[in-house]
Amino acid sequence: MTGRLNLVAASFALTALAYGLARFAYGLLLPRIRDDLALSTSAAGWIGGGAFAAYCLGIVLAFLLGRRLGPRRVAMLAGLAATAGMALAAAAASGRVLGLAITLTGLSTGLASPPLAAAVTRRFDVGDRPKANGAINAGTAAGIVLSGLATLATAGAWRELYAVFAGLGGIVTLWLRFALPAGAAGPGPAGFPRAILTRPGLAGLCAGAFLMGLSSTAIWTFGADILRGGLAFSGRQVALAWIVLGCGGSLGAATGLLTARFGTGRVHRLALLGMALGEIALALGSTLGSTLGAAAGPSIPALGFAAMGLFGTAYIVASGTFLIQGIHRLPDRPDLGLGIPFLTLAVGQTVGAPLFGSLTETAGPGIALLAFAAIAGGATVFPAAGPPLTPRGAPAPPGRAPE
């Protein structure tokens, strides 16, 4: 295996590990976890919120440590955090221990992406970087599908699954030692100039990302719980729905093609509305399942699977459009163009998980889902970025003269 192919394969594996297995598998396994540890809905929400908060911290740490430690060491820290978190989850005997474990898995996702992007920048030419980054980002959907398949194979034995995932994490972390470039990052822009925050359109971009992140926790944290409770899904059906969610997310790899064909603004709005429609469909299925029960026939499962597939596709596409817009707004600092909207998205997820849990306990899952769907729709009021902006004194994008 060539050096560049080895880098992409190891980075793909870390993305699948940190996002698909360590972070998002919590939502899939939550029904079993709640039964075993007697967790309330609000407690499960706070644990999920802790993972998203740790994700925010991980992004900041990766940004601060990246230039000093280099991509290899930071990526290995991400792998170690994911491995330790899942190993601790496998042994958790209380909600507090589980909360610490899930926080570590959230930290791993924040640490993972920045060093992988830096490694691609060092090893690939400009023309080859989009393909490499696209292949690496597809690891999230692959990890989600893998977690669903593993749940099917083990009948939802969540402790055993976390133990197996931790073993895989150790292998991936060792692989990174040989696949990613060593040494600190080379010369380039560093630091966080405060003037960045005054760029036109950045505040609206961050507001939209915050609302999107807040809305998304309804599915990422409580999707499996809602399927089992409101739609009466069996454990096998929940796992299949999670696989559908991951497969839908894999379609989001076409985000770049869609924005080139239809424009970033249109794709951005349609993706956010797709998230809202997925949550509305799940709310409808939960309400019908509660009122009609077995009389609803096969329509309820079909609605649940469709809702999960639509949400998976829409979420990945929407997050991709925020990434594109961030880089458009900050063409001279693409690292911050990626980091700032994703950080605010994670802040929204931190707030959203405990909020959804509390709202579900007081008003029920149907009302909570409709409220969070409205939040996703509200994110569309913030306009998408236009053409790339070149600030005075900043390097112009290729093919454009400095202003």
Solvent accessible surface area in square Angstrom, and as a share of the most:
residue,aa,sasa,rsa
1,M,158,0.70
2,T,94,0.54
3,G,46,0.44
4,R,103,0.38
5,L,103,0.51
6,N,31,0.16
7,L,0,0.00
8,V,23,0.13
9,A,27,0.21
10,A,0,0.00
11,S,0,0.00
12,F,70,0.29
13,A,19,0.15
14,L,0,0.00
15,T,8,0.05
16,A,13,0.10
17,L,3,0.01
18,A,0,0.00
19,Y,27,0.10
20,G,0,0.00
21,L,5,0.03
22,A,0,0.00
23,R,15,0.06
24,F,7,0.03
25,A,0,0.00
26,Y,7,0.03
27,G,0,0.00
28,L,6,0.03
29,L,3,0.01
30,L,0,0.00
31,P,5,0.03
32,R,107,0.39
33,I,0,0.00
34,R,59,0.22
35,D,90,0.47
36,D,91,0.47
37,L,27,0.14
38,A,94,0.73
39,L,21,0.10
40,S,53,0.34
41,T,18,0.11
42,S,27,0.17
43,A,33,0.26
44,A,0,0.00
45,G,0,0.00
46,W,168,0.59
47,I,18,0.09
48,G,2,0.02
49,G,4,0.04
50,G,24,0.23
51,A,6,0.05
52,F,8,0.03
53,A,43,0.33
54,A,7,0.05
55,Y,11,0.04
56,C,18,0.11
57,L,97,0.48
58,G,0,0.00
59,I,20,0.10
60,V,61,0.35
61,L,57,0.28
62,A,3,0.03
63,F,68,0.28
64,L,110,0.55
65,L,46,0.23
66,G,20,0.20
67,R,90,0.33
68,R,181,0.66
69,L,44,0.22
70,G,0,0.00
71,P,4,0.02
72,R,47,0.17
73,R,150,0.55
74,V,1,0.00
75,A,0,0.00
76,M,42,0.19
77,L,70,0.35
78,A,0,0.00
79,G,0,0.00
80,L,98,0.49
81,A,12,0.09
82,A,0,0.00
83,T,27,0.16
84,A,50,0.39
85,G,0,0.00
86,M,0,0.00
87,A,49,0.38
88,L,54,0.27
89,A,0,0.00
90,A,21,0.16
91,A,76,0.59
92,A,0,0.00
93,A,87,0.67
94,S,46,0.30
95,G,22,0.21
96,R,217,0.79
97,V,54,0.31
98,L,0,0.00
99,G,14,0.14
100,L,106,0.53
101,A,0,0.00
102,I,1,0.01
103,T,48,0.28
104,L,48,0.24
105,T,0,0.00
106,G,0,0.00
107,L,33,0.17
108,S,0,0.00
109,T,0,0.00
110,G,0,0.00
111,L,8,0.04
112,A,1,0.00
113,S,42,0.27
114,P,38,0.24
115,P,6,0.04
116,L,6,0.03
117,A,36,0.28
118,A,38,0.30
119,A,0,0.00
120,V,1,0.00
121,T,69,0.40
122,R,102,0.37
123,R,92,0.33
124,F,21,0.09
125,D,97,0.50
126,V,109,0.62
127,G,60,0.58
128,D,52,0.27
129,R,67,0.24
130,P,92,0.58
131,K,159,0.67
132,A,6,0.05
133,N,49,0.25
134,G,35,0.34
135,A,44,0.34
136,I,7,0.03
137,N,91,0.47
138,A,37,0.28
139,G,0,0.00
140,T,17,0.10
141,A,8,0.06
142,A,38,0.29
143,G,0,0.00
144,I,4,0.02
145,V,31,0.18
146,L,77,0.38
147,S,1,0.01
148,G,0,0.00
149,L,91,0.45
150,A,20,0.16
151,T,12,0.07
152,L,53,0.27
153,A,89,0.69
154,T,54,0.31
155,A,76,0.59
156,G,5,0.05
157,A,36,0.28
158,W,6,0.02
159,R,75,0.27
160,E,103,0.46
161,L,4,0.02
162,Y,0,0.00
163,A,53,0.41
164,V,90,0.52
165,F,3,0.01
166,A,11,0.09
167,G,45,0.43
168,L,69,0.34
169,G,0,0.00
170,G,35,0.34
171,I,114,0.58
172,V,16,0.09
173,T,8,0.05
174,L,110,0.55
175,W,82,0.29
176,L,0,0.00
177,R,104,0.38
178,F,141,0.59
179,A,3,0.02
180,L,1,0.00
181,P,10,0.07
182,A,54,0.42
183,G,44,0.43
184,A,51,0.40
185,A,30,0.24
186,G,42,0.40
187,P,144,0.90
188,G,44,0.42
189,P,81,0.51
190,A,59,0.45
191,G,41,0.39
192,F,90,0.37
193,P,59,0.37
194,R,210,0.77
195,A,71,0.55
196,I,4,0.02
197,L,100,0.50
198,T,112,0.65
199,R,38,0.14
200,P,89,0.56
201,G,38,0.36
202,L,3,0.01
203,A,80,0.62
204,G,21,0.20
205,L,7,0.03
206,C,25,0.15
207,A,33,0.25
208,G,1,0.01
209,A,0,0.00
210,F,60,0.25
211,L,45,0.22
212,M,0,0.00
213,G,0,0.00
214,L,12,0.06
215,S,0,0.00
216,S,0,0.00
217,T,0,0.00
218,A,0,0.00
219,I,1,0.01
220,W,7,0.02
221,T,3,0.02
222,F,3,0.01
223,G,0,0.00
224,A,0,0.00
225,D,21,0.11
226,I,10,0.05
227,L,0,0.00
228,R,86,0.31
229,G,60,0.58
230,G,11,0.10
231,L,7,0.03
232,A,84,0.65
233,F,6,0.03
234,S,56,0.36
235,G,35,0.33
236,R,158,0.58
237,Q,52,0.23
238,V,7,0.04
239,A,0,0.00
240,L,53,0.26
241,A,0,0.00
242,W,0,0.00
243,I,22,0.11
244,V,53,0.30
245,L,1,0.01
246,G,0,0.00
247,C,65,0.39
248,G,7,0.07
249,G,5,0.05
250,S,54,0.35
251,L,118,0.59
252,G,3,0.03
253,A,81,0.62
254,A,37,0.29
255,T,11,0.06
256,G,44,0.42
257,L,136,0.68
258,L,64,0.32
259,T,16,0.09
260,A,91,0.71
261,R,170,0.62
262,F,95,0.40
263,G,30,0.29
264,T,22,0.13
265,G,20,0.19
266,R,138,0.50
267,V,10,0.06
268,H,4,0.02
269,R,106,0.39
270,L,111,0.55
271,A,7,0.06
272,L,0,0.00
273,L,81,0.40
274,G,7,0.07
275,M,0,0.00
276,A,8,0.06
277,L,102,0.51
278,G,1,0.01
279,E,0,0.00
280,I,73,0.37
281,A,20,0.16
282,L,0,0.00
283,A,4,0.03
284,L,92,0.46
285,G,0,0.00
286,S,3,0.02
287,T,71,0.41
288,L,60,0.30
289,G,15,0.15
290,S,86,0.55
291,T,101,0.58
292,L,92,0.46
293,G,40,0.39
294,A,107,0.83
295,A,91,0.71
296,A,17,0.13
297,G,38,0.36
298,P,116,0.73
299,S,64,0.41
300,I,8,0.04
301,P,34,0.21
302,A,60,0.47
303,L,46,0.23
304,G,0,0.00
305,F,52,0.22
306,A,62,0.48
307,A,2,0.02
308,M,0,0.00
309,G,14,0.14
310,L,75,0.37
311,F,1,0.00
312,G,1,0.01
313,T,36,0.21
314,A,6,0.05
315,Y,16,0.06
316,I,42,0.21
317,V,10,0.06
318,A,0,0.00
319,S,14,0.09
320,G,17,0.16
321,T,0,0.00
322,F,2,0.01
323,L,41,0.20
324,I,41,0.21
325,Q,2,0.01
326,G,0,0.00
327,I,65,0.33
328,H,51,0.23
329,R,32,0.12
330,L,0,0.00
331,P,29,0.19
332,D,27,0.14
333,R,14,0.05
334,P,68,0.43
335,D,61,0.32
336,L,8,0.04
337,G,0,0.00
338,L,53,0.26
339,G,15,0.14
340,I,16,0.08
341,P,0,0.00
342,F,47,0.20
343,L,50,0.25
344,T,32,0.19
345,L,7,0.04
346,A,0,0.00
347,V,60,0.35
348,G,0,0.00
349,Q,0,0.00
350,T,34,0.20
351,V,66,0.38
352,G,0,0.00
353,A,0,0.00
354,P,12,0.08
355,L,82,0.41
356,F,1,0.00
357,G,0,0.00
358,S,47,0.30
359,L,51,0.26
360,T,26,0.15
361,E,92,0.41
362,T,115,0.67
363,A,46,0.36
364,G,21,0.20
365,P,46,0.29
366,G,15,0.14
367,I,99,0.50
368,A,0,0.00
369,L,0,0.00
370,L,83,0.41
371,A,39,0.30
372,F,2,0.01
373,A,3,0.03
374,A,71,0.55
375,I,42,0.21
376,A,0,0.00
377,G,21,0.20
378,G,26,0.25
379,A,0,0.00
380,T,29,0.17
381,V,110,0.63
382,F,59,0.24
383,P,103,0.65
384,A,20,0.15
385,A,11,0.09
386,G,36,0.35
387,P,109,0.68
388,P,49,0.31
389,L,55,0.27
390,T,10,0.06
391,P,29,0.18
392,R,214,0.78
393,G,78,0.75
394,A,16,0.13
395,P,98,0.62
396,A,28,0.22
397,P,31,0.20
398,P,135,0.85
399,G,95,0.91
400,R,96,0.35
401,A,77,0.60
402,P,106,0.67
403,E,119,0.53
